[in-house]
Amino acid sequence: MVTFNRISVDKYTETTTSSTGALLPEPQKIPFGIVGIIFTVVPGLLIGATISKYMANFLEENELFVPSDDDDDDD
């Protein structure tokens, strides 16, 4: 364990057994639940939608991509 300014940080380990061959205990799980999922997904969607909107507006203003009505091949 390494200590920096009163914050302790465990070193990363890839082992699953101790030196005697016994299995190590299961690591702690941090339950986020549905609230954690909502607080992760909703801001990501909002940020992505905002970036997409501004990028599409930029492309259309600079005439790099202008949607045309001739693309409808519903015949």
N, CA, C and O atoms as a Tinker XYZ file with bonds, in Angstrom:
   300  protein
     1  N      0.841000   -1.164000    0.000000    73     2
     2  CA     0.000000    0.000000    0.000000    64     1     3
     3  C      0.891000    1.233000    0.000000    63     2     4     5
     4  O      1.856000    1.305000    0.761000    81     3
     5  N      0.573000    2.196000   -0.845000    73     3     6
     6  CA     1.335000    3.427000   -0.973000    64     5     7
     7  C      0.501000    4.561000   -0.389000    63     6     8     9
     8  O     -0.705000    4.629000   -0.628000    81     7
     9  N      1.132000    5.452000    0.372000    73     7    10
    10  CA     0.408000    6.557000    0.993000    64     9    11
    11  C      0.917000    7.880000    0.453000    63    10    12    13
    12  O      2.116000    8.155000    0.482000    81    11
    13  N     -0.009000    8.701000   -0.043000    73    11    14
    14  CA     0.307000   10.047000   -0.521000    64    13    15
    15  C     -0.601000   11.035000    0.200000    63    14    16    17
    16  O     -1.820000   10.989000    0.035000    81    15
    17  N     -0.032000   11.906000    0.977000    73    15    18
    18  CA    -0.791000   12.977000    1.641000    64    17    19
    19  C     -2.077000   12.477000    2.297000    63    18    20    21
    20  O     -3.162000   12.978000    2.004000    81    19
    21  N     -1.958000   11.521000    3.156000    73    19    22
    22  CA    -3.058000   10.948000    3.921000    64    21    23
    23  C     -4.078000   10.188000    3.065000    63    22    24    25
    24  O     -5.147000    9.827000    3.558000    81    23
    25  N     -3.763000    9.945000    1.805000    73    23    26
    26  CA    -4.633000    9.141000    0.943000    64    25    27
    27  C     -3.916000    7.835000    0.659000    63    26    28    29
    28  O     -2.804000    7.834000    0.132000    81    27
    29  N     -4.542000    6.735000    1.004000    73    27    30
    30  CA    -3.899000    5.457000    0.760000    64    29    31
    31  C     -4.420000    4.851000   -0.541000    63    30    32    33
    32  O     -5.620000    4.882000   -0.816000    81    31
    33  N     -3.524000    4.312000   -1.317000    73    31    34
    34  CA    -3.859000    3.734000   -2.613000    64    33    35
    35  C     -3.295000    2.321000   -2.641000    63    34    36    37
    36  O     -2.104000    2.116000   -2.410000    81    35
    37  N     -4.161000    1.344000   -2.926000    73    35    38
    38  CA    -3.687000   -0.029000   -3.063000    64    37    39
    39  C     -3.028000   -0.203000   -4.423000    63    38    40    41
    40  O     -3.487000    0.338000   -5.429000    81    39
    41  N     -1.944000   -0.969000   -4.433000    73    39    42
    42  CA    -1.299000   -1.263000   -5.700000    64    41    43
    43  C     -2.164000   -2.253000   -6.477000    63    42    44    45
    44  O     -2.827000   -3.109000   -5.892000    81    43
    45  N     -2.146000   -2.125000   -7.778000    73    43    46
    46  CA    -2.899000   -3.020000   -8.645000    64    45    47
    47  C     -2.249000   -4.389000   -8.643000    63    46    48    49
    48  O     -1.029000   -4.505000   -8.766000    81    47
    49  N     -3.056000   -5.422000   -8.505000    73    47    50
    50  CA    -2.522000   -6.778000   -8.510000    64    49    51
    51  C     -3.320000   -7.643000   -9.479000    63    50    52    53
    52  O     -4.537000   -7.503000   -9.599000    81    51
    53  N     -2.630000   -8.524000  -10.156000    73    51    54
    54  CA    -3.274000   -9.431000  -11.093000    64    53    55
    55  C     -3.404000  -10.833000  -10.513000    63    54    56    57
    56  O     -3.943000  -11.723000  -11.171000    81    55
    57  N     -2.922000  -11.041000   -9.302000    73    55    58
    58  CA    -2.950000  -12.379000   -8.732000    64    57    59
    59  C     -4.326000  -12.683000   -8.144000    63    58    60    61
    60  O     -5.042000  -11.787000   -7.697000    81    59
    61  N     -4.670000  -13.953000   -8.158000    73    59    62
    62  CA    -5.937000  -14.389000   -7.572000    64    61    63
    63  C     -5.714000  -15.316000   -6.389000    63    62    64    65
    64  O     -6.659000  -15.708000   -5.704000    81    63
    65  N     -4.451000  -15.663000   -6.156000    73    63    66
    66  CA    -4.130000  -16.547000   -5.028000    64    65    67
    67  C     -3.018000  -15.941000   -4.193000    63    66    68    69
    68  O     -2.223000  -15.143000   -4.688000    81    67
    69  N     -2.966000  -16.317000   -2.937000    73    67    70
    70  CA    -1.898000  -15.858000   -2.059000    64    69    71
    71  C     -0.661000  -16.722000   -2.278000    63    70    72    73
    72  O     -0.679000  -17.648000   -3.089000    81    71
    73  N      0.404000  -16.419000   -1.557000    73    71    74
    74  CA     1.650000  -17.186000   -1.710000    64    73    75
    75  C      1.489000  -18.628000   -1.243000    63    74    76    77
    76  O      2.255000  -19.498000   -1.658000    81    75
    77  N      0.501000  -18.897000   -0.381000    73    75    78
    78  CA     0.276000  -20.266000    0.090000    64    77    79
    79  C     -0.673000  -21.040000   -0.821000    63    78    80    81
    80  O     -0.867000  -22.241000   -0.632000    81    79
    81  N     -1.268000  -20.366000   -1.810000    73    79    82
    82  CA    -2.168000  -21.032000   -2.741000    64    81    83
    83  C     -3.639000  -20.804000   -2.436000    63    82    84    85
    84  O     -4.502000  -21.243000   -3.197000    81    83
    85  N     -3.937000  -20.128000   -1.344000    73    83    86
    86  CA    -5.336000  -19.860000   -1.009000    64    85    87
    87  C     -5.889000  -18.755000   -1.897000    63    86    88    89
    88  O     -5.162000  -17.844000   -2.295000    81    87
    89  N     -7.174000  -18.839000   -2.204000    73    87    90
    90  CA    -7.815000  -17.805000   -3.008000    64    89    91
    91  C     -7.935000  -16.517000   -2.214000    63    90    92    93
    92  O     -8.258000  -16.527000   -1.026000    81    91
    93  N     -7.669000  -15.405000   -2.893000    73    91    94
    94  CA    -7.817000  -14.100000   -2.245000    64    93    95
    95  C     -9.293000  -13.746000   -2.160000    63    94    96    97
    96  O    -10.087000  -14.233000   -2.966000    81    95
    97  N     -9.680000  -12.910000   -1.205000    73    95    98
    98  CA   -11.094000  -12.523000   -1.113000    64    97    99
    99  C    -11.518000  -11.705000   -2.325000    63    98   100   101
   100  O    -10.694000  -11.073000   -2.986000    81    99
   101  N    -12.812000  -11.729000   -2.603000    73    99   102
   102  CA   -13.361000  -10.989000   -3.732000    64   101   103
   103  C    -13.191000   -9.491000   -3.489000    63   102   104   105
   104  O    -13.392000   -9.023000   -2.368000    81   103
   105  N    -12.823000   -8.731000   -4.524000    73   103   106
   106  CA   -12.637000   -7.292000   -4.340000    64   105   107
   107  C    -13.955000   -6.600000   -3.979000    63   106   108   109
   108  O    -15.038000   -7.099000   -4.282000    81   107
   109  N    -13.836000   -5.445000   -3.326000    73   107   110
   110  CA   -15.030000   -4.701000   -2.962000    64   109   111
   111  C    -15.742000   -4.209000   -4.211000    63   110   112   113
   112  O    -15.105000   -3.786000   -5.175000    81   111
   113  N    -17.059000   -4.269000   -4.187000    73   111   114
   114  CA   -17.866000   -3.755000   -5.283000    64   113   115
   115  C    -18.538000   -2.473000   -4.824000    63   114   116   117
   116  O    -19.017000   -2.373000   -3.694000    81   115
   117  N    -18.566000   -1.501000   -5.714000    73   115   118
   118  CA   -19.224000   -0.242000   -5.401000    64   117   119
   119  C    -20.567000   -0.244000   -6.130000    63   118   120   121
   120  O    -20.602000   -0.118000   -7.354000    81   119
   121  N    -21.665000   -0.386000   -5.400000    73   119   122
   122  CA   -22.966000   -0.446000   -6.066000    64   121   123
   123  C    -23.441000    0.943000   -6.490000    63   122   124   125
   124  O    -23.681000    1.804000   -5.643000    81   123
   125  N    -23.576000    1.161000   -7.780000    73   123   126
   126  CA   -24.079000    2.429000   -8.275000    64   125   127
   127  C    -25.576000    2.366000   -8.518000    63   126   128   129
   128  O    -26.282000    3.355000   -8.316000    81   127
   129  N    -26.062000    1.224000   -8.945000    73   127   130
   130  CA   -27.492000    1.065000   -9.167000    64   129   131
   131  C    -28.003000    1.894000  -10.328000    63   130   132   133
   132  O    -27.234000    2.390000  -11.152000    81   131
   133  N    -29.298000    2.029000  -10.371000    73   131   134
   134  CA   -29.951000    2.733000  -11.471000    64   133   135
   135  C    -29.626000    4.218000  -11.446000    63   134   136   137
   136  O    -29.567000    4.847000  -12.503000    81   135
   137  N    -29.415000    4.794000  -10.271000    73   135   138
   138  CA   -29.086000    6.226000  -10.179000    64   137   139
   139  C    -27.742000    6.507000  -10.833000    63   138   140   141
   140  O    -27.591000    7.498000  -11.547000    81   139
   141  N    -26.772000    5.642000  -10.593000    73   139   142
   142  CA   -25.461000    5.813000  -11.211000    64   141   143
   143  C    -25.518000    5.692000  -12.723000    63   142   144   145
   144  O    -24.830000    6.416000  -13.443000    81   143
   145  N    -26.342000    4.771000  -13.197000    73   143   146
   146  CA   -26.502000    4.611000  -14.643000    64   145   147
   147  C    -27.131000    5.855000  -15.247000    63   146   148   149
   148  O    -26.696000    6.330000  -16.295000    81   147
   149  N    -28.159000    6.383000  -14.585000    73   147   150
   150  CA   -28.830000    7.582000  -15.096000    64   149   151
   151  C    -27.875000    8.771000  -15.103000    63   150   152   153
   152  O    -27.832000    9.529000  -16.072000    81   151
   153  N    -27.099000    8.940000  -14.011000    73   151   154
   154  CA   -26.157000   10.055000  -13.940000    64   153   155
   155  C    -24.998000    9.906000  -14.914000    63   154   156   157
   156  O    -24.263000   10.868000  -15.136000    81   155
   157  N    -24.815000    8.743000  -15.495000    73   155   158
   158  CA   -23.762000    8.535000  -16.480000    64   157   159
   159  C    -24.299000    8.664000  -17.900000    63   158   160   161
   160  O    -23.684000    9.324000  -18.737000    81   159
   161  N    -25.432000    8.045000  -18.178000    73   159   162
   162  CA   -25.959000    7.981000  -19.536000    64   161   163
   163  C    -26.574000    9.310000  -19.976000    63   162   164   165
   164  O    -26.315000    9.768000  -21.088000    81   163
   165  N    -27.376000    9.926000  -19.127000    73   163   166
   166  CA   -28.087000   11.147000  -19.528000    64   165   167
   167  C    -27.121000   12.278000  -19.889000    63   166   168   169
   168  O    -27.288000   12.874000  -20.954000    81   167
   169  N    -26.121000   12.607000  -19.064000    73   167   170
   170  CA   -25.195000   13.665000  -19.499000    64   169   171
   171  C    -24.428000   13.295000  -20.767000    63   170   172   173
   172  O    -24.153000   14.162000  -21.598000    81   171
   173  N    -24.082000   12.028000  -20.923000    73   171   174
   174  CA   -23.387000   11.605000  -22.136000    64   173   175
   175  C    -24.229000   11.802000  -23.382000    63   174   176   177
   176  O    -23.733000   12.256000  -24.414000    81   175
   177  N    -25.508000   11.457000  -23.282000    73   175   178
   178  CA   -26.402000   11.668000  -24.421000    64   177   179
   179  C    -26.601000   13.148000  -24.725000    63   178   180   181
   180  O    -26.602000   13.555000  -25.887000    81   179
   181  N    -26.766000   13.947000  -23.681000    73   179   182
   182  CA   -26.971000   15.385000  -23.884000    64   181   183
   183  C    -25.734000   16.045000  -24.492000    63   182   184   185
   184  O    -25.849000   16.870000  -25.398000    81   183
   185  N    -24.565000   15.684000  -24.000000    73   183   186
   186  CA   -23.326000   16.255000  -24.543000    64   185   187
   187  C    -23.123000   15.805000  -25.987000    63   186   188   189
   188  O    -22.755000   16.613000  -26.839000    81   187
   189  N    -23.359000   14.534000  -26.268000    73   187   190
   190  CA   -23.210000   14.030000  -27.635000    64   189   191
   191  C    -24.187000   14.669000  -28.601000    63   190   192   193
   192  O    -23.821000   14.996000  -29.730000    81   191
   193  N    -25.434000   14.851000  -28.169000    73   191   194
   194  CA   -26.442000   15.488000  -29.029000    64   193   195
   195  C    -26.084000   16.943000  -29.300000    63   194   196   197
   196  O    -26.265000   17.433000  -30.414000    81   195
   197  N    -25.578000   17.633000  -28.287000    73   195   198
   198  CA   -25.204000   19.038000  -28.461000    64   197   199
   199  C    -24.028000   19.172000  -29.433000    63   198   200   201
   200  O    -24.040000   20.035000  -30.311000    81   199
   201  N    -23.030000   18.328000  -29.276000    73   199   202
   202  CA   -21.883000   18.363000  -30.184000    64   201   203
   203  C    -22.330000   18.051000  -31.611000    63   202   204   205
   204  O    -21.876000   18.700000  -32.554000    81   203
   205  N    -23.203000   17.077000  -31.779000    73   203   206
   206  CA   -23.693000   16.713000  -33.111000    64   205   207
   207  C    -24.465000   17.853000  -33.747000    63   206   208   209
   208  O    -24.320000   18.122000  -34.940000    81   207
   209  N    -25.290000   18.527000  -32.947000    73   207   210
   210  CA   -26.090000   19.634000  -33.471000    64   209   211
   211  C    -25.190000   20.760000  -33.964000    63   210   212   213
   212  O    -25.387000   21.286000  -35.059000    81   211
   213  N    -24.192000   21.130000  -33.144000    73   211   214
   214  CA   -23.289000   22.209000  -33.542000    64   213   215
   215  C    -22.427000   21.817000  -34.737000    63   214   216   217
   216  O    -22.139000   22.653000  -35.593000    81   215
   217  N    -22.015000   20.559000  -34.803000    73   215   218
   218  CA   -21.197000   20.116000  -35.928000    64   217   219
   219  C    -22.005000   20.103000  -37.224000    63   218   220   221
   220  O    -21.502000   20.520000  -38.268000    81   219
   221  N    -23.246000   19.632000  -37.169000    73   219   222
   222  CA   -24.099000   19.633000  -38.363000    64   221   223
   223  C    -24.374000   21.059000  -38.823000    63   222   224   225
   224  O    -24.387000   21.335000  -40.022000    81   223
   225  N    -24.594000   21.965000  -37.872000    73   223   226
   226  CA   -24.823000   23.370000  -38.219000    64   225   227
   227  C    -23.580000   23.967000  -38.867000    63   226   228   229
   228  O    -23.688000   24.704000  -39.847000    81   227
   229  N    -22.392000   23.655000  -38.327000    73   227   230
   230  CA   -21.140000   24.145000  -38.892000    64   229   231
   231  C    -20.938000   23.636000  -40.319000    63   230   232   233
   232  O    -20.555000   24.400000  -41.204000    81   231
   233  N    -21.192000   22.359000  -40.540000    73   231   234
   234  CA   -21.009000   21.782000  -41.874000    64   233   235
   235  C    -21.969000   22.398000  -42.881000    63   234   236   237
   236  O    -21.600000   22.628000  -44.033000    81   235
   237  N    -23.199000   22.666000  -42.452000    73   235   238
   238  CA   -24.177000   23.242000  -43.369000    64   237   239
   239  C    -23.851000   24.709000  -43.668000    63   238   240   241
   240  O    -24.009000   25.149000  -44.807000    81   239
   241  N    -23.400000   25.471000  -42.666000    73   239   242
   242  CA   -23.045000   26.877000  -42.885000    64   241   243
   243  C    -21.866000   27.011000  -43.833000    63   242   244   245
   244  O    -21.827000   27.948000  -44.629000    81   243
   245  N    -20.918000   26.112000  -43.769000    73   243   246
   246  CA   -19.742000   26.167000  -44.633000    64   245   247
   247  C    -19.927000   25.374000  -45.916000    63   246   248   249
   248  O    -18.974000   25.174000  -46.670000    81   247
   249  N    -21.123000   24.933000  -46.161000    73   247   250
   250  CA   -21.498000   24.185000  -47.361000    64   249   251
   251  C    -20.599000   22.981000  -47.608000    63   250   252   253
   252  O    -20.315000   22.634000  -48.754000    81   251
   253  N    -20.159000   22.352000  -46.539000    73   251   254
   254  CA   -19.392000   21.112000  -46.663000    64   253   255
   255  C    -20.325000   19.922000  -46.808000    63   254   256   257
   256  O    -19.991000   18.928000  -47.451000    81   255
   257  N    -21.486000   20.036000  -46.209000    73   255   258
   258  CA   -22.521000   19.007000  -46.354000    64   257   259
   259  C    -23.861000   19.707000  -46.305000    63   258   260   261
   260  O    -24.249000   20.279000  -45.285000    81   259
   261  N    -24.561000   19.652000  -47.422000    73   259   262
   262  CA   -25.886000   20.243000  -47.488000    64   261   263
   263  C    -26.838000   19.156000  -47.953000    63   262   264   265
   264  O    -26.714000   18.668000  -49.076000    81   263
   265  N    -27.786000   18.766000  -47.108000    73   263   266
   266  CA   -28.732000   17.726000  -47.528000    64   265   267
   267  C    -29.594000   18.224000  -48.688000    63   266   268   269
   268  O    -30.069000   19.360000  -48.687000    81   267
   269  N    -29.782000   17.359000  -49.664000    73   267   270
   270  CA   -30.601000   17.735000  -50.822000    64   269   271
   271  C    -31.863000   16.893000  -50.844000    63   270   272   273
   272  O    -31.922000   15.809000  -50.264000    81   271
   273  N    -32.865000   17.416000  -51.523000    73   271   274
   274  CA   -34.141000   16.717000  -51.628000    64   273   275
   275  C    -34.097000   15.614000  -52.676000    63   274   276   277
   276  O    -35.002000   14.781000  -52.725000    81   275
   277  N    -33.052000   15.591000  -53.524000    73   275   278
   278  CA   -32.945000   14.581000  -54.575000    64   277   279
   279  C    -32.534000   13.215000  -54.044000    63   278   280   281
   280  O    -32.535000   12.243000  -54.799000    81   279
   281  N    -32.185000   13.115000  -52.773000    73   279   282
   282  CA   -31.727000   11.851000  -52.210000    64   281   283
   283  C    -32.869000   10.893000  -51.908000    63   282   284   285
   284  O    -32.623000    9.750000  -51.523000    81   283
   285  N    -34.103000   11.329000  -52.072000    73   283   286
   286  CA   -35.245000   10.463000  -51.781000    64   285   287
   287  C    -35.498000    9.531000  -52.950000    63   286   288   289
   288  O    -36.043000    9.946000  -53.973000    81   287
   289  N    -35.111000    8.284000  -52.807000    73   287   290
   290  CA   -35.304000    7.277000  -53.867000    64   289   291
   291  C    -36.434000    6.356000  -53.485000    63   290   292   293
   292  O    -36.242000    5.142000  -53.415000    81   291
   293  N    -37.600000    6.896000  -53.239000    73   291   294
   294  CA   -38.755000    6.100000  -52.829000    64   293   295
   295  C    -39.535000    5.541000  -54.010000    63   294   296   297
   296  O    -40.601000    4.958000  -53.816000    81   295
   297  N    -39.029000    5.706000  -55.228000    73   295   298
   298  CA   -39.771000    5.264000  -56.430000    64   297   299
   299  C    -40.003000    3.800000  -56.450000    63   298   300
   300  O    -40.609000    3.284000  -57.389000    81   299
